[in-house]
Amino acid sequence: MKIRALLGCSLLFLFSSCATLFNGRTAPITFRSKTPVQITVNDSVFTVDRSKTIRVPRSGDSLVVTAKNDSLERQFVLQPRLSFLFYYNVTNLGLGFIVDDDTDLKYGYPRFVKLDESLEWKNSSIMSSRQQGHWNLGVSLPHVNQFYFQPNGAPDASGFGFFGVSVLGEYFYKDNKFINLTAGGIIDAPVPFPASVSYDTEYETHNALFISLTDNYVLNRFSVGYGANFSRYNWAYHREIEEEGSFMEEEIRKSSNSLGLSLNSYYRIGERFHVGLVYRPTFVKLNAPNTFEYEHSISIDLVWKWRIRR
């Protein structure tokens, strides 16, 4: 397969450095407390009454915070962490890591800091959207995808590529357990950034539409889930044929509807962003000559979630 990417588009995406280009020089931190607390950060003093957001310079150095109320004074340290935009360099083949590696703009601090009555603190972003009774909505980009199909009347087919989108809803029936419903689609674009592409005279394409329902368990920043999925697999074979001195494109398409499992594991980065691996094996084909056949899709998934109701 020959790939001709438009020069301007290629340079934009291949040499983007997400954190350097899009992170500001300061990072936000929101302090939360049920009772008034005086906070000192970098020689700046302010009062937290329920909630207060400040901005601090991005740095790879630890941030010392002093909290004080009428009866107590306590000092604690916030450790720097790599920001979401630094990790997002995976979408430009990882070349952005080279530029971002040499700048403090790649860092941030815990987004939400919750203080209790004894001035002990915890990163409340981890718990902000996963408590019993919470509802979340989200959108995901299954950016890297692998396929294995057994098209009816054709040889087994496997493919690898990029891009996809899905939407999801979830409900926490316990503090550490939730039900997730996700629907979306994935394709096998040959390059991980928007570009014009040309192919050889023979090539295959793979894509899938899916809907899955999973039960999920949360442990700190990790979650794992299992359940069922319905998938529609679409495979196509393209080639050029010569007829009466001219070339024409011939296309063979095969589609199937299948039932199977959905297995996932995610790691939470920050308040809303998650990155994970999703495996969707199917075993039962609907309305096909061979009822029991194994197929699958696998995705590296980038997910954003927002709490909508408690």
KELUM-321225 format. One record per residue (C-alpha): x, y, z. Coordinates in steps of 0.1 Angstrom, whole numbers. Layout:
<atoms>
atom east:X&north:Y&up:Z
...
</atoms>
This chain:
<atoms>
atom east:0&north:0&up:0
atom east:13&north:34&up:-10
atom east:5&north:64&up:13
atom east:7&north:100&up:1
atom east:-1&north:124&up:29
atom east:-7&north:160&up:22
atom east:25&north:179&up:32
atom east:10&north:206&up:54
atom east:-14&north:182&up:72
atom east:14&north:157&up:78
atom east:38&north:183&up:93
atom east:10&north:197&up:115
atom east:1&north:163&up:130
atom east:35&north:145&up:130
atom east:54&north:173&up:147
atom east:27&north:186&up:170
atom east:37&north:188&up:206
atom east:4&north:189&up:224
atom east:15&north:201&up:259
atom east:38&north:228&up:245
atom east:13&north:241&up:221
atom east:-19&north:240&up:241
atom east:-11&north:239&up:279
atom east:-10&north:273&up:295
atom east:19&north:283&up:317
atom east:-2&north:278&up:348
atom east:-23&north:249&up:360
atom east:-56&north:251&up:379
atom east:-61&north:236&up:414
atom east:-95&north:237&up:431
atom east:-94&north:234&up:469
atom east:-126&north:222&up:486
atom east:-135&north:224&up:523
atom east:-168&north:223&up:543
atom east:-155&north:248&up:567
atom east:-134&north:280&up:560
atom east:-97&north:272&up:557
atom east:-67&north:296&up:550
atom east:-44&north:282&up:523
atom east:-9&north:294&up:515
atom east:8&north:284&up:482
atom east:39&north:301&up:468
atom east:37&north:329&up:494
atom east:1&north:336&up:482
atom east:-26&north:334&up:509
atom east:-63&north:329&up:502
atom east:-94&north:316&up:520
atom east:-114&north:285&up:510
atom east:-150&north:286&up:518
atom east:-166&north:256&up:502
atom east:-145&north:259&up:470
atom east:-117&north:280&up:456
atom east:-98&north:277&up:424
atom east:-63&north:291&up:420
atom east:-36&north:288&up:392
atom east:0&north:279&up:399
atom east:30&north:278&up:375
atom east:35&north:244&up:358
atom east:67&north:228&up:371
atom east:83&north:195&up:377
atom east:89&north:205&up:413
atom east:67&north:196&up:443
atom east:42&north:222&up:455
atom east:42&north:229&up:492
atom east:8&north:239&up:506
atom east:0&north:251&up:541
atom east:-36&north:248&up:554
atom east:-48&north:266&up:586
atom east:-81&north:269&up:604
atom east:-90&north:282&up:639
atom east:-74&north:253&up:657
atom east:-50&north:235&up:634
atom east:-22&north:242&up:609
atom east:-9&north:215&up:586
atom east:15&north:214&up:557
atom east:14&north:189&up:528
atom east:30&north:184&up:494
atom east:14&north:181&up:460
atom east:35&north:161&up:436
atom east:36&north:171&up:399
atom east:21&north:148&up:373
atom east:21&north:146&up:335
atom east:-8&north:163&up:320
atom east:-34&north:148&up:297
atom east:-21&north:167&up:266
atom east:14&north:151&up:271
atom east:-2&north:117&up:269
atom east:-22&north:127&up:239
atom east:10&north:128&up:219
atom east:2&north:91&up:211
atom east:-21&north:105&up:184
atom east:8&north:120&up:165
atom east:29&north:88&up:164
atom east:45&north:98&up:197
atom east:68&north:124&up:180
atom east:53&north:151&up:202
atom east:69&north:134&up:232
atom east:103&north:145&up:219
atom east:95&north:182&up:221
atom east:73&north:180&up:252
atom east:99&north:161&up:271
atom east:121&north:192&up:276
atom east:94&north:216&up:290
atom east:77&north:222&up:323
atom east:44&north:227&up:303
atom east:39&north:190&up:303
atom east:32&north:190&up:341
atom east:2&north:197&up:362
atom east:-10&north:190&up:398
atom east:-40&north:173&up:413
atom east:-70&north:191&up:398
atom east:-92&north:189&up:430
atom east:-79&north:188&up:465
atom east:-105&north:181&up:493
atom east:-97&north:190&up:529
atom east:-114&north:173&up:558
atom east:-120&north:188&up:593
atom east:-85&north:177&up:605
atom east:-69&north:193&up:573
atom east:-60&north:160&up:558
atom east:-63&north:161&up:521
atom east:-72&north:138&up:493
atom east:-74&north:140&up:455
atom east:-112&north:144&up:452
atom east:-111&north:142&up:414
atom east:-108&north:104&up:416
atom east:-140&north:101&up:436
atom east:-159&north:131&up:420
atom east:-179&north:110&up:395
atom east:-180&north:75&up:409
atom east:-202&north:73&up:440
atom east:-234&north:53&up:444
atom east:-263&north:69&up:425
atom east:-241&north:88&up:401
atom east:-249&north:89&up:364
atom east:-221&north:97&up:338
atom east:-222&north:105&up:301
atom east:-191&north:102&up:280
atom east:-175&north:102&up:245
atom east:-145&north:81&up:234
atom east:-121&north:79&up:206
atom east:-110&north:43&up:199
atom east:-78&north:55&up:183
atom east:-59&north:23&up:175
atom east:-79&north:-7&up:163
atom east:-72&north:-43&up:153
atom east:-97&north:-66&up:135
atom east:-101&north:-103&up:128
atom east:-130&north:-114&up:105
atom east:-142&north:-146&up:89
atom east:-163&north:-132&up:60
atom east:-188&north:-157&up:45
atom east:-174&north:-172&up:13
atom east:-140&north:-155&up:16
atom east:-107&north:-162&up:33
atom east:-101&north:-150&up:69
atom east:-92&north:-113&up:71
atom east:-73&north:-93&up:96
atom east:-66&north:-56&up:97
atom east:-50&north:-28&up:117
atom east:-57&north:9&up:116
atom east:-69&north:41&up:133
atom east:-99&north:61&up:143
atom east:-133&north:56&up:157
atom east:-159&north:73&up:180
atom east:-184&north:61&up:206
atom east:-208&north:75&up:232
atom east:-215&north:60&up:265
atom east:-237&north:62&up:296
atom east:-231&north:46&up:330
atom east:-247&north:43&up:364
atom east:-230&north:36&up:397
atom east:-251&north:11&up:417
atom east:-223&north:9&up:443
atom east:-194&north:33&up:451
atom east:-170&north:10&up:432
atom east:-193&north:-7&up:407
atom east:-212&north:6&up:377
atom east:-231&north:-5&up:346
atom east:-219&north:9&up:313
atom east:-237&north:10&up:279
atom east:-215&north:20&up:249
atom east:-223&north:23&up:212
atom east:-200&north:34&up:184
atom east:-179&north:25&up:154
atom east:-143&north:19&up:145
atom east:-124&north:19&up:112
atom east:-89&north:9&up:99
atom east:-76&north:43&up:85
atom east:-40&north:35&up:76
atom east:-24&north:66&up:93
atom east:-32&north:81&up:127
atom east:-39&north:116&up:115
atom east:-61&north:131&up:88
atom east:-45&north:128&up:54
atom east:-52&north:119&up:18
atom east:-44&north:83&up:11
atom east:-39&north:63&up:-21
atom east:-37&north:25&up:-23
atom east:-22&north:-1&up:-45
atom east:-45&north:-19&up:-70
atom east:-55&north:-45&up:-44
atom east:-64&north:-37&up:-8
atom east:-89&north:-47&up:20
atom east:-108&north:-24&up:44
atom east:-123&north:-34&up:78
atom east:-148&north:-16&up:101
atom east:-172&north:-24&up:128
atom east:-203&north:-10&up:145
atom east:-210&north:-22&up:181
atom east:-231&north:-18&up:212
atom east:-220&north:-33&up:245
atom east:-233&north:-36&up:280
atom east:-208&north:-43&up:308
atom east:-206&north:-46&up:346
atom east:-175&north:-28&up:359
atom east:-154&north:-27&up:390
atom east:-133&north:2&up:402
atom east:-101&north:0&up:422
atom east:-84&north:34&up:428
atom east:-76&north:47&up:393
atom east:-82&north:14&up:375
atom east:-114&north:-2&up:363
atom east:-121&north:-35&up:347
atom east:-154&north:-46&up:331
atom east:-170&north:-76&up:315
atom east:-203&north:-81&up:296
atom east:-219&north:-87&up:262
atom east:-217&north:-70&up:228
atom east:-235&north:-70&up:195
atom east:-212&north:-61&up:165
atom east:-218&north:-56&up:128
atom east:-186&north:-64&up:110
atom east:-180&north:-49&up:75
atom east:-152&north:-62&up:52
atom east:-144&north:-52&up:17
atom east:-119&north:-63&up:-9
atom east:-110&north:-38&up:-37
atom east:-90&north:-43&up:-69
atom east:-86&north:-29&up:-103
atom east:-96&north:-50&up:-134
atom east:-91&north:-43&up:-170
atom east:-121&north:-44&up:-193
atom east:-118&north:-35&up:-230
atom east:-86&north:-16&up:-226
atom east:-98&north:4&up:-195
atom east:-94&north:-1&up:-158
atom east:-123&north:-4&up:-135
atom east:-125&north:-10&up:-97
atom east:-141&north:-42&up:-85
atom east:-154&north:-43&up:-49
atom east:-165&north:-73&up:-29
atom east:-183&north:-66&up:3
atom east:-192&north:-89&up:32
atom east:-211&north:-80&up:64
atom east:-222&north:-100&up:94
atom east:-240&north:-95&up:126
atom east:-225&north:-112&up:157
atom east:-229&north:-117&up:194
atom east:-201&north:-121&up:219
atom east:-184&north:-107&up:250
atom east:-169&north:-73&up:258
atom east:-139&north:-71&up:281
atom east:-122&north:-38&up:291
atom east:-96&north:-23&up:314
atom east:-91&north:15&up:319
atom east:-67&north:37&up:338
atom east:-80&north:71&up:350
atom east:-58&north:102&up:343
atom east:-72&north:134&up:359
atom east:-108&north:142&up:366
atom east:-125&north:131&up:333
atom east:-99&north:114&up:310
atom east:-94&north:76&up:309
atom east:-72&north:54&up:286
atom east:-78&north:17&up:282
atom east:-79&north:-15&up:262
atom east:-112&north:-30&up:249
atom east:-115&north:-66&up:236
atom east:-147&north:-76&up:218
atom east:-147&north:-113&up:208
atom east:-178&north:-127&up:191
atom east:-188&north:-163&up:187
atom east:-223&north:-164&up:173
atom east:-232&north:-151&up:138
atom east:-268&north:-142&up:132
atom east:-284&north:-152&up:98
atom east:-252&north:-168&up:85
atom east:-244&north:-203&up:71
atom east:-218&north:-209&up:98
atom east:-235&north:-199&up:131
atom east:-205&north:-204&up:154
atom east:-173&north:-186&up:143
atom east:-148&north:-165&up:162
atom east:-142&north:-129&up:152
atom east:-130&north:-99&up:172
atom east:-121&north:-62&up:174
atom east:-95&north:-48&up:198
atom east:-92&north:-10&up:205
atom east:-69&north:13&up:225
atom east:-96&north:37&up:238
atom east:-94&north:74&up:249
atom east:-124&north:83&up:270
atom east:-139&north:115&up:285
atom east:-167&north:113&up:311
atom east:-189&north:139&up:327
atom east:-212&north:135&up:357
atom east:-247&north:145&up:349
atom east:-268&north:134&up:379
atom east:-265&north:121&up:415
</atoms>
